[in-house]
Each structure stands twice: as C-alpha cells, then as structure tokens.
Amino acid sequence: MPAVGGISNGGGKEYPGSLTPFVTVTCIVAAMGGLIFGYDIGISGGVTSMDPFLLKFFPSVFRKKNSDKTVNQYCQYDSQTLTMFTSSLYLAALLSSLVASTVTRRFGRKLSMLFGGLLFLVGALINGFAQHVWMLIVGRILLGFGIGFANQSVPLYLSEMAPYKYRGALNIGFQLSITVGILVANVLNYFFAKIHGGWGWRLSLGGAMVPALIITIGSLVLPDTPNSMIERGDREKAKAQLRRVRGIDDVEEEFNDLVAASESSRKVEHPWRNLLQRKYRPHLTMAVLIPFFQQLTGINVIMFYAPVLFSSIGFKDDSALMSAVITGVVNVVATCVSIYGVDKWGRRALFLEGGVQMVICQAVVAAAIGAKFGIDGNPGDLPKWYAVVVVLFICIYVSAFAWSWGPLGWLVPSEIFPLEIRSAAQSINVSVNMFFTFLIAQVFLTMLCHMKFGLFIFFAFFVLIMTFFIYFFLPETKGIPIEEMNQVWKAHPFWSRFVENDDYGNGVEMGRGTAIKEV
C-alpha cells in the first residue's frame, strides 16, 4: 500500500563527494553543542530531589516530602517556585533564539555557537555558587540564553556541513549529545547525592561548566559552512571550503546551486514576513507543529523530573536516581539506533513506529500506576517486581522517543527550510520547542498532583494525534539534497496546492532538480 505523502529520491541529481574524515570530526565537535542542553535536562530533576537542596532553597517542599504524611504522594513536589527553577531556563531560551536568528544569519553559525557556550558558562558558575533562590533563577536564565543560541545554530551547521546522503546520521549527532548529556547528569546526580555535608548539588549544577567549555572552544576551532560563507558574500573561500568538505575538486554543480540559492535568498528583505507567504505554508506548519508535538509526547516529564517522578510513585531516593540513570542509558543506546537507520529506513518510518510504541507504553504505565497507587497516591509497600515493570515500560517508551521524535524533531525542521527563510524558520522551530518545554516544565508537577496517573493518558492522546499528522502530512526527506528540498512539497498530495511551479527553488532551475516520485 502506498504511503500517504511518501516521497523518494528517484535517482535524479546526486552531488559528487563522500563522507570525509574532516567532515566527520567537524560534525562530532559541533554536535557537542547538544551536551549543554542534555546536561541541563538531566541535572535539574536530580537536584530537585536532593534533600539538602530542597532544605536550603525550598523548605516547604522539603517538609511536604519528609514530614507531612497527609500530603498526597502525587502532590509532594507541587510548588510553582520549584518548577520555576526548572522552567525559567526554557523561557529565556525562547527569547534568545529569536535574537540568535539574526546573529546566525548575518555573522555565521560559529559565532552563534560561541555566544551560546559563553552564556551557559556564566550561568553554570552562578548556579554552582548560588546562595539564594534569585541567584538560581538568574543562573537558569543565562543557561537558557545559551541554549537558545546553541539550539538555533548547531542543527543548521550540521545539516549544511554534512553530505546529503549522510545528513540524517550526522545531524542526529546533536540529539546523541543531548542524550549523553542527560545520562552524564543522571550519573553525577546519583553519586553527588551521596556526598556528606549536603553540598553535592553544587557540583551537579556547577558541572555544567564542562559542556559549556567544550562548545565554546569548539566554536573557535570549527570551520564555517560553505552555505554560511556564501550567504555572507565570501564565495572564493566558500568554494575552497566546499572542496575540503567534500574531499574532491569537482564541486561546481553543488557550488553553483548553493550560490543560486543564496542569490535568491538575498532578494528576500523580510524573512520573518515571508514565512507567512502561501508557498512557505508547509515549512511554517512543520516549524510549529513538529516541536509542539515533540514536547507533547510527555518525554520531558521523564527527562526533567525522572527522579522526582519515581520518588512520587513510591521509589526511595537512591532508587529514583538510579532509575533515572537506567532511562538515560536506554536513551543513548536508542539514539544510536536512529543514527544507524535514519538514512536507511527514512524519517517517516521511524516517526510512525515510535509513535505507536509510545502510545502502547503510556497506556500500560498509566494502568500500572493507577492500579497500584489509585487516587490517593499511597501504594503501601511497593513490590520490587512491580517497580521493575513500571521502569521497564518507561524505558521502552524512552527508547521509542529516542529513535523517533527525539532526533527527528530537530533533524527534519533543520533540513526542510529554504536558505532564504532558514534562520527565521529555525528560530520559530526553537521558540515553539522552548515555549512548550517551559509550559510543560512549569505545570507538570501541578498536573501530576491533579491528574495523577491520568497524566500519562493525556500525553498518549497527543502522541496518537501526532502519529496521524506524520502519516498524512510529512513527506519523506531521506536522500534529498538540502537545497533541492522544496520539491518534496510539490510532489505531496496535500502541500502541492500551496507550492507553485516557480516556487521550486531557491534559484535552482526546476529542470535541474532532483527527480521526485510518489512511492
């Protein structure tokens, strides 16, 4: 049966060149920008489950957790100030990503990455030495500014630097770094929580300086992308860079297409306003709905608050932190599956399989927690085998996200935007992502308190909706050169009505484009 909206490369234009060691190393270093995002996601939940941290900054939560036995188990962490500690970062990231768009477009991807690293470094220092709640919040806001710049520039850098045949795998290196950052944070939380004297949380928060230094130094040594050089008018260096990147001298065809795309984009004076044009309706839709759905999978319920969540459903502190480590390991391994398969199986197949797997797991987890904890959240003595079952299905859910919506939520938007709207559209993508990350981080503990185990059903509903969205509306982008990407919309049964024949592309003649056919 044909896949609705399925698109394949029909053997048309293929630029020469291969995956060179230079590009591989470059993309690995650039992908390290994901470490700062991942480390922060992983560290915040663990720190907020540490009693010394709660006693110093959030004593009311500490009392509910340890003293007040009348508090519903689901509600022991319900504090708007505590959630503001986590969520303020993502509100700041939303704002900075809008500024980062201009920096990325006018001054290149490298400078945007440098700003991200420096801001994150300062934020980590303030958090590590924090004495008051306001210092925590200020530090988190600076961390958020750094993440906004990094998340704007790194996926674009990877998509532009990678040969199109390997673009999926190399771009997912960003998501792999995020998962490694989460895992490292969870492991450090587990051990730092055992430090006598109750100051281990300072090491957890201050440890963010290490990934910040990696991306800061990396941005200074990385080469810029040929696309960015051309966009800023340095064509000779761009051509030399393209030869180095592809490992061959014959780069005329690809270089000419990049120049044509750049010349077309220069005619666009207002990329933000142009995003509203009819011909960019598919791109704008994906820039908004993909990050929206990515956050509504419920993954950040697990990644932000894994130790808090496990503690709230009856796990002891050590067990909660270890469970977070286990899900972190699964996250990393499953992301490697996506790196292997994204350019082999395609984006749509991973999206759809992951969606089905997540729905099933969320239903099972909701039933398991509901059966044992009921409404009052008091499980009594939780049998070990029962806890293992809950963690097992959460791990299966995490693995589904890690090879589908996790990496592809960043990869697909970064590769579908024409150059003339690329920076602005990527800013929309990051802003929507950060806004809903902020929203969920801010309301999750309150939702857990009021919706209890039904929270998993709430997220499962959105996973079901977004799986249908992918099936009907997302074309396959596997194997399509990034500057030819507009053609997939013309071949799509729904989006073709918005894209006219003269909209193809970015200055590249239609007759020279990649042949596209429906599967």
N, C-alpha and C positions, 0 to 999 in steps of 0.2 A: 504493500500500500504506500503510495507516495506520501512523504512527509509534507504537511501543510507548511508552506513558506520555505521549504528546504531549497538551498542554493548550493551549487557546487562549481568548482573551477573546471570549466570544460576544456582544459588543455590550451588555453589562449596564451597570453603574454607571460613569459617566465623570465625574470631578470637573471643574468648570469651571476655567479658568485657562490660562495659557500660559507659555512659557519667557521670563521677563523678563530684561532686561539685569542687574538686581540679582542674580538667582539665578545667572546665568552667571558674572559676575565673582566672586561669593562662592564658587562651586564651584571655579573655577580657582585661587583663592587657597588654599582648603582642600586641594585636590588636591596642592598643592606639598609637602604633608607626605610624599608619596612620594619626594621628592628625597633625603631623608636616607637612606632605605632603599636606593634605587638607587645613590647615590653610594658608599655603603659596599660594596655588592656589587661594583661595578666597580673600586673603588680597591684592594681587598685583593689581588686576583690580580696586578695590575700591579706593586704594590710588592714582593710576594714574589718577583718575577722580576728585580728590580733587584739587581745585584751589590753595590753599596755597602751596601744594607740588609741583605742576607744576610751580608756580611762582618762587620758590626757586631753583629748580634743572633744569627745562625745560621751561624757559621763552618763547622760540619761540613757543612751543605748546600752552602755556597759551594765547599768543597773537592771534594765529590762532583760538582758541576756543572761545575767548571772544571779540575780536576786529575786526578781518579781516572777514567781511561778504562776501567777494568774494570767500573764500575758500569753495570748495565743501564739503557738510555735511559729506560725506563718508571719507574725507581726513583730517579732522581737527586734528586727533591724529597721523597722519603719520609721525613718527620720529624714525630713526634707533637707536638713543641713548636711547629713551624711551623704545623701545622694548628690547634693550639690558639689561635694568634694570630687565625686567621680564625673558628673555630667558637665561641670563648668568648662572642662577641657574641650569638649566637643562643640560647645557654643563658640568658644574662641577659635577653634579650627574652622568653623563655618565662616566666620568673619574674615579670617586671614586668607582663606582660599580665594576669596573674591579679589583681594589685593594681589595675591600670588599669580593670578591670571595675567595681569599687566606685566609683572616682573618676568614671568616665564616667556611671554611673547616678545617683549622688547629687548631683554637682556640675556635671554637664553635659559636653558633648563638648569645648568650648573649653578648659576647664581641663586636661583630659587631654592635649590637643594642646600646651598651654603647657609642661607638665611634660616632655613628650617633647622639645620643642625645647631647653629649658634643659639637660637631662641630656646630650643629644647634643652641645651646645656645649662643655660641660666636658670630655667625653670626647675631642673633637677637639683641644682645647688640650693635654691631657696627651699624646696620641699624637704631636702635632706637635713637642713638646719632649722626647720620650722619650729617656732615656739608658741604660735597662736594659730587659730583657725584661719584668720585672714591671710597669714603667710602661706598656708596650704593652698588657699583659693588662688592667690596671686601666682604662686608657682605653677598651679594647674593651668591657669590661663596662658602663661608663657609656653608651657608644654603644648597647649592647644594651638597657639600660633605656629609653633614649629611643625606640628603635624600637618597643619593646613598647607604650608609651603611644600613639605615633602610629598604629601599625597597628591598634590597638584602636578608636581614636576617628574617624579620618578616613573610612574606608569607611562607618561608621554615619552620620556627618554628611552625607556626600554622598547616601546613599540616602534620608535623611529630608528633606533640603532640596529635592531635585530633584522636578519633576512626574513622575508615574509613566510618562508617555509618553516621557520623555527620561532616565529614571533610569539606564538601561544606559549610554548615551553619557557622561553626566556622571560616573557612578561610575568609568568606565574612565579618566577623567582622572587618577585615583590611579595606575593602572598606567602610564599615559603618563608621568607624572612619574618613576616608578621607572625606566623605560627611558631617559628623558632624563638622569637622574642617572647611570645606568650609562655612557651614551655620553660625557657630560662627563668622568667619571672616567677612561675609557679614553683620551680625547684628551689630558687633562692628564698622565696617566702617560707617554704617548708623548713629549711634549715635555719634561717634567720629568726624564725619564731621561737626557736629553742634556746636562743642566746639569753643567758642570765642577765638580769638587770633591766630587761624590757626595752632595750634600745635597738633591737633588730629591725624594727620598722624603718629606722633612719637609713640603715644600709639598703633596704629594699627600695626606698624612694630615691636615695642618692645614687644608687646603682644605675639609674637612667643616664648618668653622665657618660657611661661607656658606649652605648649605642649612639649617643649624640656625637661623641668624638669620632666614631667610625664614619658617620655620614658627612661630618664637617671636613675631615681630612680627605675622604673620598671625593667630595665635590671639588677639592682643589687640584686633584691629580687626574680626574677623569677628562677625556676629550669631549668636546661638544658634538652634537649630532649634525650630520650634513644638512638635514632639514632646517635646523635652527640657524646654521650659518647662512644658508641661502635666504632665509626669512629676514635676516639682518643685513643682507646685501654683500656678504663676503663669498662670492661664488668660486673664486680660484681655490681658496683654502677648502671650501666645501667639496670641490671635485677631488682634490688630493685626499681629503678625509674619506670620501666615499670609496676611492680606490683602496685605501688602507683597511677600511671596514669590510669590504667585500673580498679582499685578497686577490684582486685581478686588476688589469689595466683597462679592460673593456667595460666601462660603466656609462658609456654615452647615453644609451637608451633610458636607463633609470635616472641619470642626472638630468637629462632633458625633461623628463616627466616631473621631476621634483621642481625644476626651475619654472615649468609651465604652471604647476600648482601654486608656486609662490607668487608668480606674476598675477595669477587670478585672484589670489588672496589679498594682494596689495590694493586691488580695486575696491576692496571692502573696507569702508571707513568706520563702520559701526558694527563689529562682530556681534555685540550683545543684541542690538536691534535686529540684525539679520537672522538671528536664531529664531525669530518669530515668523520668518518668511515661510510660505507654504511648502517650498521644496525642502526645507530643513525640518519639517514636521516629524518624520521618522526619527531623526537624530535627537531632537529635543525630547520626544517621548521616551526614548531609551535613556537619555541623560537623567531624566526624572524618575522613571518607574523602576529601572534596574536597581539603583541604590536604595530606593524606597522599599522595594520588595526584599532586598538583601538584609535590611535591618529588621523587617517584619517576619523573617524566618524565626526569630527568637534566639539567634545564636549568641547575641550579646548578653542575654540572660545567663547563659552558661559561662561565657568568657569573662565578663565583668565580675560576676558575682558567684562564680563556681564554689569557692569555699563558703561564702555566705549562704548560698542556696543549699548546699549539702548540710551545713550546720543547721539551717532552718528546718530541714526534713529529718533531723534526728541523728546526724553523724556527729561524732565528737570532733574537737578542733583539729587534732592531728589527722584523723581520718578524712576530714573535709579538705584539708590542704593536700593530702596525698591523692584524693580523688581528682582534684584539680590538676595535679601532675599527670595522672593517668590520661585524662582527656586531652591534656597538652601534647602528650606523646602521640596519641591517636591522630590529632590534628596535623602534626608534622608528617607522619607517615602517609596519611591520606592525601595530603597536598602533593606529595611526590607521585602518587598515582595520577593526579591531574597533569603534572608536568610530562609524564610519560604518554598520556593518552589524548591530550587536548588537540594536538596536531595530527593525531591518528584517527580518533573517533569523531572529532568535531565538537563544537561548543554546545550545539543543541542536545546531542545525546547525553552529555554529562549533566546539563541543566535538568533535563527531564527525569533521568534516573535518580538524580539526587533529590529532586522534589518528591517523588513517590516514596523514597526511602525515609525522608524526614517526616512526612505525614504519618506513616505507619509507626515510627518510633515515638513521636509525640503523643499519639493516641495510647500506646502501651504505657508510657511513663505516666500520663495523666491517670490512667486506670489503676496503675500500681500504687501511686501516691494517694489517690483518692480512697482506694480500698483500705489502706493501712492507716492513713492519718485522718481520714474523714474531714469534718468541718472544723473541729476544734484544734486540729494540728497536734494532737497528743498521741504519738504512736506507741507509747509504753516502751517495752523492751523490743527494739528493732532486731529481728533475726538477721544474722550475718548473711545468709543466703538471699534474703530479701533485698538487703542493701546492694549486694553484688548484682542482682538482676536490674535494679534501677540504674546503677552505674554502667552496666553493660549496654543497655538500650540508649542511654545518653551518649555513650561512646560511639555506637552505631550511627546515631543522629549526627554527632560531630563529624564523623568520617564522611557522611553524605554531603554535608555542607562544605567540608574541606576540599572535596574534589569537584564541587559544582559551583554553588553560589558564592563561596568564599573567593577563590581566584578569578572566576569568570565575571563576577560583579565589578572587578577592576579592569580585567583584560578587555572585555567586549566594548565598553564605552571608550576606552583609550584608543581602540583601533578603527572605530567606525566614523570618526569625525573628520570631515574635510579640513585641510590646513587653514582655510580662511575663517573657520569658526572653532578651530581645535582648542585653543587655550580657553576661550569663553565657555565652550560646551563642557570642557573638563572641569572648569570651576563650578558650573551648575551641578555636575555629577558629584564632585566632592562636597559641595554645600548641602545638597539634598541628603547625602550619606551622613554628614556630620550632624545635620539638624535632627534627623530621626534617631541617630545614635544618642544625641543629647536627650531627646524626648524620652526614649525608652529607658536610658540610664536614670533619668530623673523620676520617672513614675513607676519603675519596675517594682521596687520594694513595697510601694503602696498598692500596686495591682496584686502582688503576691499576698498581701495581707487581706485584701477584699475578695479576690477571685479564687485564691487558694489553688488547688490542683487544676481548676478550670483554666488557669493561665496558659497551660500547655495546649489546651483545645483552642484557645484564642489564636495562638500563633499557628497552629496546624491549619486553621481556616485560611489564613493568608498564604501559607505555603501551597495549599490546593489552588487558590486563585492564581498565584503567580506561575504555577506549572502550566495551567491552561494558557496564560498570557504568552509564555515562551513558545508553546506549541503552535499557536495561531499567528503570532506577530513577529517573532525574531527569526530573520534569515540566517543561514549558515555562513560564517565568515572565514572558515578554515581555508587556508591556501590562497587567499585573495591579497595581492599587494596593497599596502595601506593607501597609496594614492589612487587606486582603482576602486576603492571600496564603495563609492556612491552607486556603482552599477548593480549591487545586490538589491537595492531598493527598487530599481526599475523592473527587476525580474520577479519581485514579490507580488503575490496576488492581491494583497491589500494596499501596501505602500506605493505601488506603481502609479496609483491615481494622483499622488502628490508630487511625483518627480517627473518633470517633462524631459523630452529628448535632449534639449540643450542644457539640461542641468547636470550632465554627466560628470563631469568632472574635473573641476579643479584645473581647467586649462588643458587637459589632456584630450586629444581628439577622440571622439567616440569610436571611430573605426580602428583605433589602435588599442582599444581597451581589452580587458580580459573577457574572453567568451564566457558567458554565464548561461546556464540552462537549469530548468527545474528538474529536481530529482524525480 
